[in-house]
């Protein structure tokens, strides 16, 4: 996730009502001049994740449009361009 890694001590910023994000999808928000991908995972007890929206392999701001899924225990998003998987908890590219 480049130099914008979020952790437990990070401050969250409200960008939209949670109900506006369809479960298991993402949206993009412009925060401090950066595109941030915000994902809602689950419906009954949703979890929210935020990573950089820019796919580092393509340089395009598209990760919020990727497909949310899992690889083992990791919740991931697959880039819509080159299909690499990014861990939503850390932003790490798994390929």
N, C-alpha and C positions, 0 to 999 in steps of 0.2 A: 504494500500500500504506500510505497514511497516514504516520505518523511511525515506523513499525517496519521500515524498509527494511533488508534483510539484504545484506551484501556479502562480499567475500572475507575480510575481517578479522573478520567476525562469528563468534561461538561457536555451534556447533550443540549442541542438547540432544537426547539420545536419548529418544524417546517410545514407540517400539515396534520390534520386529524388522522389518527391511526386508521379509522374506518375508510379513509380515502385511498388507502393502499390495499389492493386486492391481495388476499392471502397467497403466499408463495410467489410474490412478484416484487419488483423494485420500482423505485422512482428516482429521478435525479433532482438534486437541489444545488443551487449556486450559493456557496457559503464562503465568504471571505475571498471571493474571486476564484474559487476552486469548485469543480464539479464533484459532487459527492453522491454515490449511489447508496440509497437507503432501502433496505429490504425488510419486508414483513414475512416472517416464517411461521406458519401455523395459523389456525383460525380460533379455536377455543381458548388457548393460552398462548397468544402470539409472542414471538421474540422479535426484537428489532436489531438489525445489524447495519453498520455503515462502513463503507470502504471507498477508496478513490474510484471515481467513475471511469477514469481513463484506462483503457486496455494498453499496458506498456508495450505489447508486441506490435500493435497497430498505430498507437498514438491517437486513437479516436476515443471520444467520450461516449462509450456505449455499454458499459458493464451493467447498468441498471436495466437494460433490455434483455439481459441474458436469462437463461433457464435455470431456476433454482432447483437443487436436488441434494443428494448426499453421496459421498464416497466413504464407505465405512461409517465411522462415527462423525465425520466432518460434514458440516452443512456448507455447500458450495454453490457458486454460480458459474455457469459455462458461458464464456464470451460468445456473443453472437457472431463474431468475425472468424476467429481461428479455433474456437471451441476449447481453449485451455480452461482449466477449472481453477477458480480462486476461492480459497477458504474464507467464509464470511466472518469468522471470528478473528482472523489475523490479517487478511488481505493477501496471504501468501499464494503464489502461483504453484500449483501442484505438478505441473509438467515442466 
